[in-house]
Amino acid sequence: MKKDERQAKIKDYVQQQGYVSFRQLKNRFPDYSEMTLRNDLQTLHDKHFIVRIHGGATALPSDLRSDDLFFQHANRKISQKQLIARKAAQLVRPNDSIFIDNGTTATELAKVFPDESVSIVTTSISCAMELARLRKPSVYLLGGDVNRYNLGVHSPKNQAILEQMNFNLMFMAVAGYSKETGFTCGTEVEDIVRKTAMSRSGKVVALMDSGKVGTIFTVTYATQDDVDVVISDDELDPETREDLLAHGVQIL
């Protein structure tokens, strides 16, 4: 069996089952070494076909398939994202220094961002485009490789740039969240940039619609203790709400 054919079968198997342990995968494909199968899982994860987790892999939620590029995903749960964006915009004050993460909810924030004299740094092409219509803010777009899924730009070099900056506010995107794993994303480069921006921010605000709860990606970039505020919609479940409040997180 050729590599592409094998990976396609693995992808279909994971998506059909929802969750597959590595032992199940090895039993399903006994003719291949553990190293080969682990590499296959990582390749499929990197291509956003599945989510690689400790001990196995899970299927992506239906609204996070790899072919669901930014412009398609942007229209999903739009009312929740707009609600979160309006709440977030109310936190902006004149003369603030602000970091805005990438993603569709962050882009909704950029659409309603107040025309105030603030300094904004972002990794989001779509946010920068929306913010460009405003007259008062200064906007700095970090550089790097373009992620077609979230229109973010990523480079390890951005860590050194951010280490020289200070922010009053960080608006942090959330790809996945669970009580056990915290806030997760799919790539180490995004993890490094977010962690650096968080360390330079006075207040970290997570933009998290309720649909992100229960979704787990490979890399944990923040725990409940790293976040000051979570802005969500009206459907955040009671258990998640109670857990965040127990960690001192404000919920808007």
C-alpha positions, 0 to 999 in steps of 0.5 A: 500500500502506498503512503498516500493510500495508507494515510487516506485509509487512516484518516477515514478510519479516525473520522468514522470512529471519532477517536482511535487509540494508537493500539487500535490503529496498530491492530488495524494496520499490522503490516506497518511499524509504530514509527510509520504509523506515528509519522502518518498521524502527525502528517494528517494532523499537520494537514488538519485532517485529524487531531493528534492527541496523546495516545491516539487521534480524534476526528475534527469537529464538523466545522473544523475540517482541513478544507474549511478555509478561513472564508468558509469558517468565518460564516459559521456561528457568526452571531456568537462571534459577533456577540463576543466581538462587541463585548471585547471592543468595550474593553479597549481604552485610549492609548492602550497597547494591544496584541490581537491574535489571528482567527475568525472571532478576532476578525469580527473584533477588528470589524467593530474595533473603536477608532481610538488612539491605540497601538495594535500588534497582530499576527492576523492578515484579516484583522490588519485589513479590517483595522486599516479602515480606522484613522487613529490606531497604529497597526503593526502586522508581524511577518512569516508564513501564511496559514490559509486556515486562519489567515495568520502569519507565523515565524519563530522570529516573531518571538524576539520581536514580541519580547521587546514589546509591552501590551495592556491587553491581549485578545487571544484566539481559542482553537480548542479548550477543555478543563483537563488540557486548557487552551490548545492549538495545532502548531508549536510556532503558534504556541510560541508566539501566543505564549510570548505575547501573553508574557508581555501582556497586563491582561489576557482576554480569551475570545472563546465561543462555546463550541470550542469547549471539548475540542482538543489540539496537540499543543497547550499554550495556556492554562486557566491560570494564564488567562484573566478574562474569557469572553464567550456567548450565552451557551457556555456550559455551567461546568466550564463556567464554574471551573473558570471562575474557580481559577479566578477567571472573569467571564463576560 
